[in-house]
Amino acid sequence: MSDALELSTFSIVARDAQTGMLGVAVSTAVPGVGGLCPFAKPRVGAVATQAFVNVYLGIDGIRMLEDGLSAPEALTRLVEGDPGRAVRQLSIVDAGGQAASHSGADCTPWFGHLVGDGVAVAGNMLVGEETISEMLRAYTSAADEDLVERLMLALEAGQAAGGDFRGRQSAALKVVRDQEFPLCDLRVDEHVDPVAELRRVLGVARKQLFPFVESLPTRESPTGPPPADVRELLLQPPAERSR
């Protein structure tokens, strides 16, 4: 099997205890990680699948959480049923804040994971353990920030500590709240410095996208057009909006 097929990734899955929001942040030296690694469903949980990635671990993991399994229970069932478990990494957090992670014995060094209260970080083919330990430190020390920012800070800390030893190529940030659509689903699919580019895109999204998302109709409140200030913002050409 070629190393090019491996999502040698550093990632974080987390649940915000105050809001119940769930999310995943991830970066790797393979393009398009946002389409393969992060999975999240409101009021259900979040999953990151990586290393010699099996996308169905993310798909089936969300389904198992939706069926009522806890993160540790879903992880056990997924790993036991996967013949490629030795080359997989998988992290899960559920809607109750339980987190769990698996690192197969044959993942490419350095590899490993850490699990905290409502959070799990994992990585493989890394410069060293500092990548994930710094991610967890950054996440836990930013408890006053919203979940989007905490995940972004964790990703930046992982990159600053070394990240993927092959280099950098893509990054993604996904956060869900109480609606069926995400609050944040941002991707940098191919870039020389994807984590830094994701930070730039997030800054633009906070000013130009998030107000629009916050104004969207919901199941509970299928309202009409967005507020006047949001409409005015969206009517402006992108270059003329406040960045």
NUVEX-141710 format. One line per 4 residues: their letters; for each residue x, y, z of N, C-alpha, C, O. Coordinates in Angstrom, 2 decimals. Layout:
N
a> X Y Z X Y Z X Y Z X Y Z; ...
This chain:
243
msda> 0.84 -1.19 0.00 0.00 0.00 0.00 0.87 1.24 0.00 1.86 1.29 0.73; 0.54 2.22 -0.79 1.34 3.44 -0.89 1.03 4.40 0.23 -0.12 4.52 0.66; 2.07 5.11 0.72 1.86 6.13 1.75 0.93 7.21 1.27 0.30 7.89 2.08; 0.81 7.41 -0.06 -0.04 8.46 -0.60 -1.51 8.22 -0.29 -2.33 9.13 -0.37
lels> -1.84 6.98 0.07 -3.23 6.66 0.39 -3.56 6.93 1.85 -4.72 6.81 2.26; -2.56 7.28 2.64 -2.76 7.41 4.07 -3.03 8.86 4.45 -2.27 9.76 4.08; -4.12 9.08 5.20 -4.36 10.39 5.75 -3.57 10.52 7.04 -4.10 10.38 8.15; -2.27 10.80 6.87 -1.38 11.01 8.03 -1.71 12.37 8.62 -1.20 13.41 8.19
tfsi> -2.57 12.35 9.59 -3.40 13.49 9.97 -3.23 13.83 11.44 -2.90 12.95 12.24; -3.44 15.08 11.80 -3.69 15.42 13.20 -5.08 16.05 13.29 -5.43 16.93 12.50; -5.85 15.58 14.25 -7.26 15.98 14.33 -7.71 16.10 15.78 -7.07 15.60 16.70; -8.85 16.79 15.94 -9.49 16.93 17.23 -10.99 16.82 17.05 -11.55 17.41 16.12
vard> -11.65 16.06 17.91 -13.11 16.03 17.98 -13.51 16.53 19.36 -12.83 16.22 20.34; -14.59 17.29 19.46 -14.94 17.87 20.75 -16.41 18.21 20.83 -17.09 18.42 19.82; -16.90 18.27 22.07 -18.24 18.77 22.38 -18.10 19.90 23.39 -17.40 19.78 24.39; -18.78 21.01 23.11 -18.79 22.14 24.02 -19.84 21.90 25.10 -21.02 21.75 24.80
aqtg> -19.41 21.85 26.35 -20.31 21.51 27.44 -21.38 22.57 27.68 -22.47 22.26 28.15; -21.08 23.83 27.35 -22.03 24.91 27.59 -23.14 24.96 26.55 -24.30 25.21 26.88; -22.80 24.73 25.30 -23.76 24.89 24.20 -24.23 23.57 23.60 -25.26 23.54 22.91; -23.50 22.50 23.84 -23.83 21.22 23.21 -23.35 21.11 21.77 -23.58 20.10 21.12
mlgv> -22.68 22.15 21.26 -22.16 22.09 19.89 -21.07 21.03 19.79 -20.37 20.74 20.76; -20.95 20.45 18.59 -20.00 19.37 18.33 -19.17 19.74 17.12 -19.65 20.40 16.21; -17.90 19.29 17.10 -17.10 19.65 15.95 -15.84 18.84 15.78 -15.43 18.07 16.65; -15.23 19.03 14.62 -13.98 18.37 14.23 -13.10 19.40 13.54 -13.58 20.20 12.74
avst> -11.81 19.37 13.84 -10.82 20.12 13.08 -9.69 19.17 12.71 -9.33 18.30 13.50; -9.15 19.33 11.51 -8.20 18.35 11.01 -7.28 18.98 9.97 -7.68 19.88 9.23; -6.05 18.49 9.91 -5.13 18.89 8.84 -4.25 17.71 8.47 -4.00 16.82 9.29; -3.78 17.71 7.21 -2.98 16.60 6.72 -2.16 17.03 5.51 -2.32 18.14 4.99
avpg> -1.26 16.14 5.07 -0.46 16.38 3.87 -1.02 15.62 2.67 -0.27 15.12 1.83; -2.33 15.55 2.60 -3.07 14.98 1.47 -4.16 15.99 1.11 -4.71 16.61 2.03; -4.51 16.20 -0.15 -5.54 17.18 -0.48 -6.94 16.72 -0.07 -7.21 15.52 0.01; -7.82 17.69 0.18 -9.23 17.41 0.36 -9.60 16.64 1.60 -10.53 15.84 1.56
vggl> -8.91 16.86 2.72 -9.20 16.09 3.93 -10.62 16.32 4.44 -11.20 15.44 5.07; -11.19 17.50 4.16 -12.53 17.80 4.66 -13.62 16.92 4.12 -14.70 16.83 4.71; -13.37 16.24 2.99 -14.37 15.36 2.42 -14.27 13.93 2.90 -15.13 13.11 2.58; -13.22 13.60 3.68 -12.99 12.21 4.05 -12.91 11.95 5.55 -13.27 10.87 6.01
cpfa> -12.44 12.92 6.31 -12.14 12.68 7.72 -13.23 13.11 8.69 -13.62 12.31 9.55; -13.77 14.35 8.61 -14.66 14.84 9.67 -16.14 14.52 9.43 -16.66 14.69 8.33; -16.78 14.06 10.50 -18.22 13.79 10.48 -18.82 14.36 11.76 -18.24 14.21 12.83; -19.97 15.01 11.65 -20.63 15.56 12.83 -22.12 15.67 12.56 -22.55 16.03 11.46
kprv> -22.90 15.37 13.58 -24.36 15.50 13.47 -24.89 16.14 14.74 -24.54 15.72 15.84; -25.75 17.16 14.59 -26.27 17.86 15.77 -26.95 16.93 16.75 -27.70 16.03 16.37; -26.67 17.16 18.03 -27.28 16.41 19.14 -26.95 14.92 19.08 -27.59 14.12 19.76; -25.97 14.54 18.29 -25.59 13.12 18.14 -24.12 12.91 18.48 -23.81 12.19 19.43
gava> -23.23 13.53 17.73 -21.81 13.34 18.01 -20.94 13.76 16.85 -21.42 14.29 15.84; -19.65 13.53 17.01 -18.67 13.86 15.98 -17.63 12.75 15.90 -17.30 12.12 16.91; -17.11 12.53 14.69 -16.14 11.45 14.45 -15.05 11.97 13.52 -15.32 12.74 12.60; -13.81 11.56 13.79 -12.69 11.77 12.86 -12.10 10.41 12.53 -11.68 9.68 13.43
tqaf> -12.06 10.07 11.24 -11.46 8.82 10.80 -10.23 9.13 9.95 -10.30 9.97 9.05; -9.11 8.47 10.25 -7.86 8.84 9.60 -6.88 7.67 9.54 -7.28 6.53 9.74; -5.61 7.95 9.26 -4.56 6.97 8.93 -4.95 6.32 7.60 -5.32 7.05 6.68; -4.87 4.99 7.45 -5.38 4.39 6.21 -6.90 4.41 6.33 -7.53 3.44 6.75
vnvy> -7.45 5.54 5.94 -8.81 5.94 6.32 -9.87 4.99 5.78 -9.79 4.52 4.65; -10.86 4.73 6.62 -12.07 4.02 6.22 -13.22 4.99 6.46 -13.64 5.19 7.60; -13.73 5.59 5.40 -14.77 6.61 5.52 -16.02 6.05 6.20 -16.74 6.79 6.87; -16.28 4.77 6.02 -17.48 4.18 6.62 -17.41 4.12 8.13 -18.44 3.97 8.79
lgid> -16.22 4.24 8.71 -16.15 4.34 10.16 -16.78 5.65 10.63 -17.40 5.69 11.69; -16.64 6.70 9.84 -17.31 7.95 10.17 -18.80 7.87 9.95 -19.59 8.30 10.80; -19.19 7.33 8.81 -20.62 7.20 8.49 -21.32 6.30 9.50 -22.35 6.67 10.06; -20.75 5.13 9.75 -21.38 4.17 10.66 -21.26 4.62 12.11 -22.13 4.33 12.93
girm> -20.18 5.34 12.43 -20.04 5.84 13.79 -21.14 6.82 14.16 -21.70 6.74 15.25; -21.45 7.75 13.26 -22.56 8.67 13.50 -23.88 7.92 13.63 -24.69 8.24 14.50; -24.08 6.93 12.79 -25.33 6.15 12.88 -25.44 5.42 14.22 -26.52 5.38 14.80; -24.34 4.86 14.70 -24.37 4.15 15.99 -24.65 5.10 17.14 -25.40 4.77 18.06
ledg> -24.06 6.29 17.10 -24.36 7.28 18.13 -25.83 7.68 18.08 -26.47 7.86 19.11; -26.35 7.83 16.88 -27.76 8.19 16.71 -28.67 7.09 17.24 -29.78 7.36 17.71; -28.20 5.85 17.16 -28.98 4.71 17.67 -28.88 4.56 19.18 -29.53 3.69 19.76; -28.07 5.40 19.83 -28.01 5.41 21.28 -26.74 4.89 21.91 -26.63 4.90 23.14
lsap> -25.78 4.43 21.12 -24.52 3.99 21.69 -23.70 5.19 22.17 -23.78 6.27 21.59; -22.94 4.99 23.22 -22.01 6.01 23.67 -20.78 6.00 22.77 -20.59 5.08 21.98; -19.94 7.01 22.90 -18.72 7.05 22.11 -17.83 5.83 22.36 -17.35 5.23 21.40; -17.58 5.44 23.64 -16.76 4.24 23.85 -17.41 2.98 23.28 -16.71 2.12 22.74
ealt> -18.72 2.86 23.40 -19.39 1.68 22.85 -19.30 1.64 21.33 -19.03 0.59 20.75; -19.54 2.78 20.69 -19.44 2.84 19.23 -18.03 2.55 18.77 -17.83 1.82 17.80; -17.04 3.10 19.45 -15.65 2.86 19.08 -15.33 1.37 19.14 -14.73 0.82 18.22; -15.73 0.72 20.24 -15.45 -0.71 20.39 -16.08 -1.51 19.26 -15.43 -2.38 18.69
rlve> -17.31 -1.22 18.95 -18.00 -1.97 17.90 -17.37 -1.73 16.53 -17.21 -2.66 15.74; -17.02 -0.48 16.25 -16.42 -0.16 14.96 -15.05 -0.83 14.80 -14.75 -1.40 13.75; -14.24 -0.75 15.84 -12.90 -1.33 15.76 -12.97 -2.85 15.65 -12.24 -3.45 14.86; -13.83 -3.47 16.43 -13.96 -4.93 16.38 -14.42 -5.41 15.02 -14.05 -6.50 14.58
gdpg> -15.24 -4.61 14.34 -15.77 -5.01 13.04 -14.92 -4.62 11.85 -15.30 -4.88 10.71; -13.76 -4.01 12.10 -12.93 -3.51 11.01 -11.69 -4.38 10.82 -10.82 -4.40 11.69; -11.59 -5.11 9.72 -10.41 -5.95 9.51 -9.12 -5.14 9.34 -8.03 -5.70 9.44; -9.23 -3.86 9.08 -8.05 -3.02 8.95 -7.75 -2.20 10.18 -7.09 -1.17 10.09
ravr> -8.25 -2.66 11.34 -8.13 -1.87 12.56 -6.69 -1.50 12.92 -6.45 -0.47 13.56; -5.73 -2.34 12.53 -4.34 -2.09 12.91 -3.74 -0.87 12.22 -2.74 -0.33 12.68; -4.35 -0.42 11.11 -3.83 0.74 10.39 -4.83 1.91 10.41 -4.75 2.80 9.57; -5.75 1.89 11.35 -6.74 2.96 11.46 -6.49 3.81 12.70 -5.95 3.34 13.70
qlsi> -6.91 5.06 12.59 -7.12 5.91 13.76 -8.55 6.42 13.71 -9.08 6.74 12.64; -9.17 6.48 14.88 -10.58 6.85 14.96 -10.82 7.54 16.29 -10.45 7.02 17.34; -11.43 8.71 16.25 -11.81 9.44 17.46 -13.29 9.77 17.40 -13.82 10.11 16.34; -13.96 9.67 18.55 -15.41 9.88 18.62 -15.73 10.66 19.89 -15.14 10.43 20.94
vdag> -16.68 11.60 19.79 -17.27 12.24 20.95 -18.78 12.19 20.77 -19.28 12.42 19.67; -19.51 11.90 21.85 -20.97 11.81 21.74 -21.64 13.04 22.33 -20.98 13.92 22.88; -22.96 13.09 22.22 -23.72 14.27 22.64 -23.70 14.46 24.15 -24.01 15.55 24.64; -23.33 13.42 24.89 -23.21 13.54 26.33 -21.83 13.96 26.79 -21.60 14.17 27.98
gqaa> -20.89 14.09 25.84 -19.55 14.53 26.17 -18.55 13.41 26.42 -17.40 13.68 26.76; -18.97 12.16 26.24 -18.00 11.07 26.36 -17.14 11.02 25.09 -17.65 11.18 23.98; -15.85 10.81 25.26 -14.93 10.75 24.13 -14.12 9.47 24.18 -13.88 8.91 25.25; -13.71 9.00 22.99 -12.92 7.78 22.90 -12.09 7.83 21.63 -12.47 8.49 20.66
shsg> -10.95 7.13 21.63 -10.08 7.14 20.47 -9.34 5.82 20.34 -9.08 5.14 21.33; -9.01 5.46 19.11 -8.29 4.22 18.78 -7.14 4.55 17.84 -7.31 5.29 16.87; -5.96 4.00 18.13 -4.81 4.09 17.23 -4.30 2.67 17.00 -3.81 2.02 17.92; -4.41 2.20 15.76 -3.96 0.86 15.45 -2.46 0.70 15.59 -1.70 1.64 15.36
adct> -2.04 -0.50 15.96 -0.63 -0.76 16.25 0.27 -0.59 15.05 1.47 -0.37 15.22; -0.26 -0.67 13.84 0.55 -0.57 12.63 0.43 0.77 11.93 0.84 0.90 10.77; -0.13 1.77 12.61 -0.11 3.12 12.03 1.33 3.60 11.91 2.22 3.10 12.61; 1.57 4.56 11.02 2.92 5.04 10.78 3.38 5.97 11.89 2.69 6.94 12.20
pwfg> 4.54 5.71 12.51 5.05 6.58 13.58 5.36 7.98 13.06 5.56 8.18 11.86; 5.39 8.98 13.98 4.86 8.88 15.30 3.33 8.88 15.25 2.74 9.63 14.48; 2.71 8.06 16.07 1.26 8.08 16.13 0.81 7.93 17.57 1.55 7.41 18.42; -0.41 8.38 17.84 -0.98 8.24 19.17 -2.20 9.11 19.33 -2.60 9.82 18.41
hlvg> -2.80 9.05 20.52 -3.99 9.84 20.79 -4.06 10.19 22.27 -3.41 9.55 23.11; -4.84 11.21 22.59 -5.12 11.62 23.95 -6.61 11.89 24.07 -7.24 12.41 23.14; -7.18 11.52 25.21 -8.62 11.72 25.45 -8.81 12.53 26.72 -8.22 12.22 27.76; -9.63 13.57 26.62 -9.95 14.39 27.77 -11.45 14.47 27.98 -12.20 13.66 27.43
dgva> -11.88 15.41 28.77 -13.31 15.60 29.06 -13.99 16.23 27.85 -13.83 17.43 27.60; -14.74 15.43 27.11 -15.46 15.94 25.95 -14.58 16.20 24.76 -14.99 16.94 23.86; -13.39 15.63 24.71 -12.46 15.91 23.61 -11.51 14.75 23.40 -11.13 14.06 24.35; -11.12 14.53 22.14 -10.08 13.56 21.81 -9.23 14.13 20.68 -9.75 14.73 19.74
vagn> -7.92 13.94 20.78 -7.00 14.36 19.73 -6.19 13.15 19.29 -5.90 12.26 20.09; -5.83 13.12 18.02 -5.08 11.97 17.50 -4.24 12.41 16.32 -4.53 13.40 15.66; -3.17 11.65 16.06 -2.35 11.93 14.91 -1.45 10.76 14.57 -1.13 9.93 15.42; -1.05 10.71 13.31 -0.10 9.69 12.87 0.83 10.30 11.82 0.50 11.32 11.21
mlvg> 1.97 9.68 11.62 3.02 10.19 10.74 3.38 11.63 11.11 3.52 12.50 10.26; 3.52 11.84 12.43 3.78 13.18 12.96 5.25 13.35 13.29 6.01 12.39 13.38; 5.64 14.62 13.45 6.98 14.93 13.91 7.21 14.35 15.30 8.30 13.87 15.60; 6.17 14.39 16.16 6.29 13.84 17.50 5.02 14.02 18.30 4.04 14.60 17.82
eeti> 5.06 13.52 19.54 3.89 13.57 20.43 3.46 15.00 20.73 2.30 15.24 21.05; 4.40 15.94 20.64 4.08 17.33 20.98 2.91 17.86 20.16 2.17 18.73 20.62; 2.74 17.35 18.94 1.64 17.84 18.10 0.30 17.66 18.80 -0.48 18.60 18.89; 0.03 16.46 19.30 -1.28 16.24 19.92 -1.34 16.77 21.34 -2.41 17.20 21.78
seml> -0.24 16.74 22.08 -0.27 17.28 23.44 -0.50 18.78 23.42 -1.20 19.31 24.29; 0.08 19.47 22.45 -0.14 20.90 22.33 -1.56 21.21 21.85 -2.14 22.22 22.24; -2.11 20.35 21.01 -3.50 20.53 20.60 -4.44 20.47 21.80 -5.31 21.32 21.96; -4.25 19.46 22.64 -5.11 19.31 23.81 -4.91 20.47 24.78 -5.87 20.97 25.35
rayt> -3.66 20.90 24.96 -3.40 22.03 25.84 -4.09 23.29 25.33 -4.72 24.02 26.10; -3.97 23.55 24.04 -4.57 24.76 23.47 -6.09 24.72 23.60 -6.72 25.74 23.90; -6.68 23.56 23.37 -8.13 23.44 23.47 -8.61 23.67 24.90 -9.53 24.45 25.13; -7.99 22.99 25.85 -8.46 23.08 27.23 -8.20 24.45 27.85 -8.94 24.88 28.73
saad> -7.16 25.13 27.40 -6.83 26.44 27.99 -7.66 27.57 27.41 -7.57 28.71 27.87; -8.47 27.28 26.38 -9.29 28.31 25.74 -10.77 28.11 26.06 -11.63 28.31 25.20; -11.06 27.72 27.29 -12.43 27.37 27.66 -13.41 28.52 27.53 -14.62 28.29 27.43; -12.93 29.75 27.53 -13.83 30.91 27.43 -14.21 31.23 25.98 -15.09 32.05 25.74
edlv> -13.55 30.59 25.02 -13.84 30.83 23.61 -14.97 29.92 23.12 -15.28 28.92 23.77; -15.58 30.26 21.97 -16.58 29.37 21.40 -15.90 28.15 20.78 -14.68 28.13 20.60; -16.69 27.13 20.47 -16.13 25.86 20.00 -15.36 26.03 18.70 -14.30 25.42 18.53; -15.86 26.86 17.80 -15.16 27.08 16.53 -13.74 27.58 16.79 -12.78 27.08 16.22
erlm> -13.62 28.57 17.66 -12.31 29.15 17.95 -11.41 28.15 18.68 -10.22 28.07 18.40; -11.97 27.39 19.62 -11.16 26.43 20.36 -10.58 25.35 19.44 -9.42 24.95 19.59; -11.38 24.90 18.49 -10.89 23.90 17.54 -9.81 24.50 16.63 -8.82 23.85 16.33; -10.02 25.72 16.21 -9.04 26.39 15.35 -7.73 26.59 16.10 -6.65 26.36 15.55
lale> -7.81 27.01 17.35 -6.61 27.17 18.16 -5.87 25.85 18.34 -4.64 25.82 18.30; -6.61 24.78 18.54 -5.99 23.46 18.68 -5.25 23.06 17.41 -4.14 22.54 17.47; -5.87 23.31 16.26 -5.23 22.97 14.99 -3.95 23.79 14.79 -2.93 23.27 14.35; -4.03 25.07 15.11 -2.85 25.92 14.99 -1.73 25.45 15.92 -0.56 25.47 15.54
agqa> -2.08 25.04 17.13 -1.08 24.56 18.07 -0.43 23.28 17.57 0.78 23.10 17.72; -1.22 22.40 16.98 -0.67 21.17 16.43 0.30 21.45 15.30 1.35 20.81 15.21; -0.06 22.39 14.43 0.83 22.73 13.33 2.12 23.38 13.85 3.21 23.08 13.38; 1.98 24.27 14.82 3.16 24.95 15.37 4.11 23.97 16.07 5.32 24.21 16.13
aggd> 3.55 22.87 16.59 4.37 21.87 17.27 5.01 20.87 16.32 5.75 20.00 16.76; 4.73 20.98 15.04 5.38 20.10 14.07 4.45 19.51 13.04 4.78 19.48 11.85; 3.28 19.04 13.48 2.31 18.49 12.54 2.81 17.27 11.81 3.60 16.49 12.34; 2.35 17.10 10.58 2.70 15.99 9.70 4.14 16.14 9.23 4.51 17.19 8.71
frgr> 4.96 15.09 9.40 6.37 15.26 9.06 6.63 15.37 7.57 7.73 15.74 7.16; 5.63 15.05 6.72 5.80 15.18 5.27 5.54 16.60 4.78 5.95 16.97 3.67; 4.85 17.39 5.60 4.51 18.75 5.18 3.04 19.06 5.40 2.43 18.54 6.33; 2.47 19.91 4.54 1.12 20.43 4.73 0.39 20.46 3.40 1.01 20.69 2.36
qsaa> -0.92 20.22 3.41 -1.65 20.35 2.15 -3.11 20.75 2.32 -3.59 21.58 1.55; -3.82 20.20 3.29 -5.24 20.56 3.42 -5.63 20.63 4.89 -4.94 20.10 5.77; -6.77 21.29 5.15 -7.29 21.43 6.50 -8.79 21.66 6.43 -9.32 22.10 5.40; -9.48 21.35 7.53 -10.94 21.51 7.55 -11.41 21.76 8.98 -10.76 21.36 9.94
lkvv> -12.54 22.43 9.09 -13.14 22.78 10.37 -14.65 22.66 10.23 -15.26 23.37 9.43; -15.24 21.77 11.01 -16.69 21.55 10.92 -17.30 21.60 12.32 -16.83 20.91 13.23; -18.34 22.41 12.49 -19.04 22.54 13.77 -20.54 22.56 13.52 -21.03 23.26 12.64; -21.26 21.77 14.31 -22.72 21.74 14.24 -23.27 22.18 15.59 -22.65 21.99 16.63
rdqe> -24.46 22.75 15.53 -25.13 23.18 16.77 -26.42 22.40 16.91 -26.38 21.17 17.00; -27.59 23.09 16.93 -28.86 22.38 17.14 -29.67 22.21 15.87 -30.78 21.69 15.92; -29.13 22.63 14.72 -29.85 22.51 13.46 -29.23 21.41 12.60 -28.11 20.97 12.85; -29.97 20.97 11.58 -29.48 19.88 10.73 -28.38 20.32 9.78 -27.67 19.48 9.23
fplc> -28.22 21.63 9.59 -27.13 22.15 8.77 -26.04 22.69 9.69 -26.33 23.10 10.81; -24.78 22.68 9.23 -23.68 23.10 10.10 -23.63 24.61 10.30 -24.02 25.38 9.42; -23.15 25.02 11.45 -22.82 26.42 11.66 -21.57 26.78 10.87 -21.46 27.88 10.33; -20.63 25.83 10.82 -19.33 26.07 10.21 -18.88 24.81 9.49 -18.81 23.74 10.10
dlrv> -18.59 24.92 8.20 -18.06 23.79 7.43 -17.07 24.36 6.42 -17.38 24.53 5.25; -15.86 24.64 6.90 -14.85 25.33 6.11 -13.74 24.36 5.72 -13.33 23.51 6.51; -13.25 24.51 4.48 -12.23 23.59 3.98 -11.18 24.36 3.18 -11.51 25.25 2.39; -9.95 24.00 3.38 -8.85 24.41 2.52 -8.34 23.13 1.89 -7.65 22.34 2.55
dehv> -8.67 22.91 0.64 -8.42 21.60 0.02 -7.00 21.41 -0.49 -6.54 20.27 -0.60; -6.30 22.51 -0.80 -4.93 22.37 -1.29 -4.24 23.72 -1.15 -4.60 24.69 -1.82; -3.23 23.77 -0.27 -2.57 25.04 0.00 -1.21 24.77 0.62 -1.02 23.77 1.30; -0.27 25.68 0.38 1.07 25.51 0.93 1.08 25.62 2.45 1.97 25.07 3.10
dpva> 0.12 26.34 3.03 0.01 26.50 4.48 -1.46 26.45 4.86 -2.06 27.48 5.17; -2.05 25.25 4.85 -3.51 25.15 4.95 -4.09 25.60 6.28 -5.20 26.15 6.30; -3.39 25.40 7.38 -3.93 25.82 8.67 -3.98 27.35 8.75 -4.97 27.92 9.21; -2.93 28.01 8.30 -2.94 29.47 8.26 -4.02 29.98 7.31 -4.68 30.98 7.60
elrr> -4.19 29.32 6.18 -5.23 29.72 5.23 -6.62 29.49 5.82 -7.53 30.28 5.60; -6.78 28.40 6.57 -8.06 28.14 7.22 -8.38 29.23 8.23 -9.53 29.66 8.34; -7.37 29.70 8.96 -7.58 30.81 9.88 -8.05 32.06 9.13 -8.96 32.75 9.58; -7.43 32.34 7.97 -7.85 33.51 7.18 -9.30 33.36 6.72 -10.09 34.30 6.83
vlgv> -9.64 32.17 6.21 -11.00 31.92 5.73 -11.99 32.03 6.88 -13.09 32.56 6.70; -11.62 31.53 8.05 -12.50 31.63 9.22 -12.76 33.08 9.57 -13.88 33.44 9.92; -11.75 33.93 9.49 -11.95 35.35 9.77 -12.95 35.98 8.83 -13.80 36.77 9.25; -12.86 35.63 7.55 -13.83 36.13 6.57 -15.22 35.56 6.87 -16.21 36.28 6.81
arkq> -15.28 34.27 7.19 -16.56 33.62 7.45 -17.26 34.22 8.66 -18.49 34.36 8.65; -16.53 34.56 9.68 -17.16 35.15 10.87 -17.88 36.45 10.54 -18.92 36.76 11.13; -17.34 37.21 9.59 -17.93 38.50 9.24 -18.97 38.38 8.12 -19.95 39.12 8.11; -18.76 37.46 7.20 -19.59 37.43 6.00 -20.52 36.22 5.91 -21.58 36.30 5.28
lfpf> -20.15 35.10 6.53 -20.96 33.88 6.42 -21.77 33.59 7.67 -22.97 33.32 7.57; -21.15 33.65 8.83 -21.85 33.28 10.05 -23.11 34.10 10.31 -24.11 33.53 10.73; -23.11 35.43 10.06 -24.37 36.17 10.26 -25.49 35.66 9.35 -26.65 35.64 9.75; -25.13 35.25 8.13 -26.13 34.68 7.22 -26.63 33.34 7.73 -27.84 33.09 7.73
vesl> -25.72 32.48 8.17 -26.12 31.17 8.71 -27.02 31.35 9.93 -28.01 30.64 10.08; -26.67 32.30 10.79 -27.48 32.53 11.99 -28.89 32.99 11.65 -29.81 32.80 12.45; -29.08 33.59 10.47 -30.39 34.11 10.09 -31.22 33.13 9.27 -32.36 33.43 8.93; -30.66 31.96 8.95 -31.37 31.01 8.10 -32.63 30.46 8.78 -32.66 30.36 10.01
ptre> -33.64 30.11 8.01 -34.81 29.47 8.60 -34.45 28.17 9.30 -33.52 27.48 8.88; -35.16 27.85 10.36 -34.99 26.59 11.07 -36.30 25.83 11.05 -37.34 26.36 10.64; -36.26 24.58 11.48 -37.50 23.79 11.58 -38.49 24.47 12.52 -39.70 24.48 12.27; -37.96 25.03 13.61 -38.82 25.64 14.61 -39.30 27.03 14.20 -40.36 27.48 14.64
sptg> -38.52 27.70 13.36 -38.84 29.06 12.96 -38.55 29.26 11.47 -37.52 29.82 11.12; -39.46 28.81 10.61 -39.24 28.93 9.16 -39.53 30.35 8.68 -40.50 30.59 7.95; -38.69 31.28 9.09 -38.93 32.69 8.82 -38.62 33.04 7.37 -38.13 32.21 6.60; -38.92 34.29 7.03 -38.72 34.77 5.66 -37.31 35.25 5.43 -36.36 34.62 5.89
pppa> -37.14 36.39 4.71 -35.81 36.90 4.36 -34.98 37.20 5.60 -35.54 37.40 6.68; -33.66 37.23 5.46 -32.80 37.57 6.59 -32.98 39.01 7.01 -33.59 39.80 6.28; -32.47 39.38 8.17 -32.58 40.75 8.65 -31.95 41.74 7.66 -31.15 41.36 6.81; -32.33 42.99 7.80 -31.89 44.01 6.85 -30.37 44.13 6.79 -29.81 44.32 5.72
dvre> -29.70 44.03 7.95 -28.25 44.19 7.94 -27.57 43.04 7.21 -26.55 43.24 6.55; -28.13 41.84 7.32 -27.56 40.69 6.61 -27.83 40.83 5.11 -26.94 40.55 4.30; -29.02 41.25 4.74 -29.34 41.46 3.32 -28.40 42.52 2.72 -27.89 42.37 1.61; -28.20 43.59 3.48 -27.32 44.66 2.98 -25.90 44.13 2.79 -25.24 44.46 1.80
lllq> -25.42 43.33 3.72 -24.08 42.74 3.60 -23.97 41.88 2.35 -22.99 41.98 1.61; -24.96 41.03 2.12 -24.89 40.07 1.02 -25.07 40.74 -0.34 -24.66 40.19 -1.36; -25.69 41.91 -0.36 -25.86 42.62 -1.63 -24.58 43.30 -2.10 -24.48 43.69 -3.26; -23.61 43.44 -1.21 -22.35 44.07 -1.58 -21.44 43.06 -2.27 -21.46 41.88 -1.92
ppae> -20.64 43.50 -3.23 -19.62 42.61 -3.81 -18.65 42.17 -2.71 -18.38 42.94 -1.80; -18.14 40.96 -2.79 -17.22 40.48 -1.73 -16.09 41.43 -1.40 -15.75 41.60 -0.23; -15.51 42.08 -2.42 -14.38 42.96 -2.16 -14.76 44.21 -1.37 -13.90 44.86 -0.79; -16.06 44.54 -1.34 -16.50 45.73 -0.66 -17.06 45.45 0.73 -17.39 46.38 1.48
rsr> -17.17 44.17 1.08 -17.62 43.84 2.43 -16.49 44.02 3.41 -15.31 43.93 3.05; -16.84 44.28 4.66 -15.82 44.42 5.70 -15.14 43.09 5.94 -15.81 42.10 6.23; -13.83 43.05 5.83 -13.06 41.84 6.10 -12.34 41.95 7.44 -11.64 41.03 7.84
